[in-house]
Amino acid sequence: MGDYDDSDETLESASAAMLEFATRYPEFSALADKLRAAGPPPPRVQGTPIILDTDVGGDPDDAIALACAARRPELALVLTADENRGQRAQFARYLLDLLGRNDVRVVAGADLGNTRYWVVDGLTPATIGPQSDDVLRAVVEVCAATQGPVRWVGCGPLTNLAHVLRTVPDLAERLVVTQMGGAINYRDPSRAEHNFRLDADAARYVVATVPELTLVLSDVTFTEEMEIHADSEVYKTLSAPDAPVWARLLGTHLDRWFTLRHPATKQHDPLTLTVALDLPFVDLSRPTITVAGDARMSTDPDGHPTWVTIDANYPAFWRWLTTQLAI
């Protein structure tokens, strides 16, 4: 038996052949409609560099996603979004150093003037100095170091990504973007999902610009099945007195969040990371969507075809997350 070829060209040919077959026979018309709606398969991205864009230091799911990403050798760059005077970048630098990833560059991104979503004040040692704030240069250097696609994993507002694409439009064809954000049926119909809402203009621009975009919607992540709270085994493991320093830092971060903001944290961003890693925990569809001026999303026949999450296998995801955070 010959080797299986999973190259982009082979997958595209197989998809086209399946569509041609389904179109030929009326009894497969529903399948043909689904294949047309889905469009060509996304490019293969296993092993390609990862840029993580995160508003770490607020909801602990960002720090947990960063800890999981640090286990991947493909992690090449961490950008901070919704900055707080450079402190998010310093906290990210500290956590990465504790995890043995001082090879990963950290760059402070856009500061939107928010201080509400910051709960780790004082947890970063004074020895961790300011990080570079040249987002564009850092992203261009990652892309220049490889010939293939580069994965962008967005876990905060889309300000940094919109800035990069507006300045270097050609990168829209290089970046395979997985973004936590947006909602088609948001729990509060009067406003947009958090990440989209923080920079509505950036969200609208990215959705209209990026060809390879997957949105991990709040519709799927905002559920009790995604929560860590004080009774969770993950929390107890991270907070154990004999746990490594990086784990206890996450445990203290969780304590701060539980005390200052909410009694639980939903793991939006770790699930987003798994989608970028091509792990089989979510189901996707590709509707055409539009993003209004206030960043509220809706399906629209004249909108942009966009991959979105429609369901998740939460137990399988939790098994993966527990493994990633094992001491």
C-alpha positions in Angstrom: 0.0 0.0 0.0 1.4 3.5 -0.9 1.8 6.3 1.5 -1.3 8.5 2.2 -0.9 11.9 0.7 -2.6 14.6 2.8 -1.1 17.6 0.9 -3.3 20.6 0.2 -3.5 19.8 -3.5 -4.6 16.2 -2.9 -7.3 17.2 -0.4 -8.6 19.9 -2.8 -8.8 17.3 -5.6 -10.6 14.8 -3.3 -13.1 17.5 -2.3 -13.7 18.5 -5.9 -14.2 14.8 -6.9 -16.7 14.3 -4.1 -18.6 17.4 -5.1 -18.7 16.2 -8.8 -20.0 12.8 -7.7 -22.7 14.3 -5.4 -23.8 16.7 -8.1 -24.2 13.9 -10.7 -26.8 12.0 -8.7 -30.0 13.7 -7.5 -30.3 11.5 -4.4 -27.1 13.2 -3.1 -28.3 16.8 -3.8 -28.3 17.6 0.0 -24.6 16.5 0.2 -23.7 18.6 -2.8 -25.3 21.7 -1.3 -23.3 21.1 1.9 -20.0 20.7 0.0 -20.6 23.8 -2.0 -21.4 25.8 1.1 -18.2 24.6 2.8 -16.0 25.6 -0.1 -12.4 24.2 -0.5 -10.9 22.5 2.5 -8.6 24.6 4.8 -4.9 24.2 4.4 -3.0 21.6 6.4 -1.3 23.5 9.3 0.3 20.8 11.5 3.8 21.8 12.4 3.5 25.4 11.2 4.5 28.3 13.4 2.0 29.6 16.0 1.4 33.3 16.9 -0.7 33.5 20.1 -2.5 36.9 20.5 -3.8 37.1 24.1 -5.2 39.5 26.7 -3.5 37.4 29.4 -3.9 38.6 33.0 -7.7 39.0 33.0 -9.8 35.9 32.8 -7.4 33.0 33.6 -8.4 31.0 30.5 -5.9 33.1 28.6 -3.0 32.1 31.0 -4.1 28.5 30.8 -4.2 28.6 27.0 -0.7 30.1 27.1 0.6 27.3 29.4 -0.9 24.8 27.0 0.6 26.5 23.9 4.0 26.6 25.6 4.1 22.8 25.4 4.1 23.1 21.6 7.4 23.6 19.9 5.6 25.5 17.1 4.9 28.4 19.4 6.9 31.2 17.9 5.5 34.4 19.2 3.2 35.7 21.9 1.5 39.1 21.4 -0.6 40.8 24.1 -3.9 42.5 23.3 -5.9 45.0 25.3 -2.6 45.9 27.0 -2.4 47.5 30.5 0.8 49.6 30.3 2.8 46.7 29.1 2.0 44.6 32.2 0.2 41.8 30.3 3.4 41.3 28.2 5.5 41.2 31.3 3.2 38.6 32.9 3.3 36.5 29.8 7.1 36.7 29.7 7.2 35.5 33.4 4.9 32.6 32.8 6.8 31.5 29.7 10.1 31.7 31.5 8.7 29.5 34.3 7.6 27.0 31.7 11.1 26.9 30.2 10.1 28.8 27.0 12.5 31.8 27.2 13.0 31.2 23.4 9.5 32.5 22.7 9.4 36.2 22.0 6.7 38.3 23.8 5.6 41.6 22.3 3.2 44.1 23.9 0.4 44.9 21.6 -2.4 47.5 21.4 -3.5 49.2 24.6 -7.3 50.0 24.4 -7.4 51.7 27.8 -9.2 49.0 29.7 -8.1 48.2 33.3 -11.2 46.3 34.4 -10.0 43.0 33.0 -6.7 42.8 35.0 -6.4 40.7 38.1 -2.8 39.7 38.4 -1.3 43.0 39.7 1.9 42.3 41.7 2.4 38.7 40.5 5.2 39.5 38.0 8.6 40.0 39.6 10.3 43.4 39.2 13.1 41.6 37.4 10.9 41.1 34.4 11.4 44.3 32.4 9.3 45.9 29.6 8.9 43.9 26.4 9.2 45.1 22.9 6.1 46.8 21.4 6.9 46.3 17.7 4.1 44.0 16.8 4.4 44.4 13.1 8.1 43.6 13.0 7.7 40.5 15.1 4.9 39.1 13.0 6.7 39.8 9.7 9.8 38.1 11.0 7.9 34.9 12.0 6.3 34.9 8.5 9.6 35.5 6.8 11.2 32.5 8.5 8.9 30.0 6.9 7.5 29.5 3.4 4.2 28.0 4.4 1.2 29.2 6.4 1.5 30.7 9.8 -1.2 30.0 12.5 -2.7 33.0 14.3 -4.5 32.1 17.5 -6.6 35.1 18.7 -7.7 35.0 22.3 -8.5 38.7 22.8 -9.8 41.7 20.8 -8.7 41.7 17.1 -6.8 45.0 17.2 -3.4 43.6 16.6 -4.4 41.4 13.7 -6.3 44.2 12.0 -3.3 46.5 12.4 -1.0 43.9 10.8 -3.3 43.2 7.9 -3.9 46.9 7.2 -0.2 47.6 7.2 0.9 44.4 5.3 -2.2 43.2 3.3 -0.3 40.4 1.7 -0.1 38.6 5.1 -3.9 37.9 4.8 -3.0 35.1 2.4 -0.3 33.6 4.8 -2.2 33.7 8.1 -4.6 30.9 9.0 -6.6 32.6 11.8 -8.4 30.9 14.6 -10.2 33.5 16.7 -12.1 33.2 19.9 -14.9 35.6 19.5 -18.2 36.4 18.0 -21.6 34.8 18.5 -24.6 34.2 16.3 -27.0 33.7 19.2 -25.3 35.8 22.0 -26.7 35.5 25.5 -27.3 39.3 25.5 -29.0 40.2 22.2 -28.4 43.9 22.8 -24.6 43.7 22.4 -21.8 41.8 20.7 -19.6 39.2 22.3 -16.7 40.5 24.5 -13.7 40.2 22.1 -15.6 41.6 19.2 -17.2 44.3 21.3 -13.8 45.6 22.6 -12.8 46.7 19.1 -15.8 46.4 16.7 -14.0 48.1 13.8 -11.1 45.5 14.0 -13.6 42.6 14.2 -15.5 43.8 11.1 -12.2 44.3 9.2 -10.8 40.9 10.0 -14.0 39.0 9.1 -14.1 40.8 5.8 -10.4 40.4 5.0 -9.0 37.0 6.1 -9.7 34.1 3.7 -8.8 31.3 6.2 -10.7 32.3 9.3 -12.3 30.1 11.9 -14.4 31.7 14.7 -14.7 29.8 18.0 -18.1 31.2 19.0 -19.3 32.1 22.5 -22.4 30.1 21.5 -20.2 27.0 22.0 -17.8 28.1 24.8 -20.1 29.9 27.2 -21.4 26.9 29.1 -20.9 25.4 32.5 -19.4 22.4 30.8 -16.3 24.5 30.2 -15.8 25.8 33.7 -13.0 25.6 36.2 -14.0 26.6 39.8 -12.7 26.1 43.3 -13.9 22.5 43.5 -12.4 21.5 40.2 -9.6 18.9 40.2 -7.6 21.0 37.8 -7.7 24.0 40.3 -6.7 21.7 43.2 -3.8 20.3 41.2 -2.5 23.7 40.2 -2.9 25.1 43.7 -1.2 22.3 45.6 1.7 23.5 47.9 4.1 21.2 46.2 3.2 22.1 42.6 5.8 23.7 40.3 6.0 27.5 40.4 4.3 27.9 37.1 1.3 25.8 38.3 1.0 27.8 41.6 1.1 31.0 39.6 -1.9 29.8 37.6 -3.5 28.7 40.9 -3.0 32.2 42.4 -4.3 33.7 39.2 -7.5 31.6 39.5 -7.8 32.7 43.2 -7.7 36.3 42.1 -10.3 35.8 39.5 -12.6 33.9 41.8 -12.3 36.7 44.4 -12.4 39.8 42.3 -14.5 38.8 39.3 -16.4 35.5 39.0 -16.6 32.2 40.9 -15.6 30.3 37.8 -13.7 30.7 34.5 -14.9 29.2 31.2 -12.1 27.7 29.1 -12.9 29.7 25.9 -9.2 30.1 24.9 -7.8 26.6 25.5 -10.6 25.3 23.3 -9.7 27.9 20.6 -6.1 26.6 20.8 -7.3 23.0 20.1 -9.1 24.2 17.0 -5.9 25.8 15.7 -4.1 22.5 16.5 -6.6 20.5 14.4 -7.6 18.5 17.4 -11.0 16.8 16.9 -13.0 18.4 19.7 -15.4 20.7 17.7 -17.8 20.6 14.9 -17.6 23.3 12.3 -19.9 24.8 9.7 -19.3 27.5 7.1 -22.3 30.0 7.0 -22.1 33.4 5.4 -22.0 36.0 8.2 -22.1 39.7 8.5 -20.7 41.9 11.4 -22.7 45.0 12.2 -21.2 48.3 13.2 -21.4 47.4 16.9 -19.8 44.0 16.1 -22.9 41.9 16.6 -22.9 38.9 14.2 -25.6 37.4 12.2 -26.0 35.0 9.2 -26.6 36.8 5.9 -26.7 35.4 2.4 -24.6 38.3 1.3 -22.1 38.0 4.1 -18.7 36.4 4.3 -18.2 32.6 4.2 -16.6 31.9 7.6 -15.9 28.7 9.5 -17.6 28.8 12.9 -18.0 26.3 15.7 -21.4 24.7 16.2 -20.7 22.1 18.9 -18.0 20.6 21.0 -17.1 17.3 22.7 -16.6 18.8 26.1 -15.5 15.5 27.9 -12.8 14.8 25.3 -11.6 18.4 25.5 -11.4 18.2 29.3 -9.3 15.0 29.1 -6.9 16.8 26.8 -6.7 19.9 29.0 -6.1 17.9 32.2 -3.2 16.2 30.4 -1.7 19.5 29.3 -1.8 20.8 32.9 -0.6 17.7 34.5 2.2 18.3 37.1 
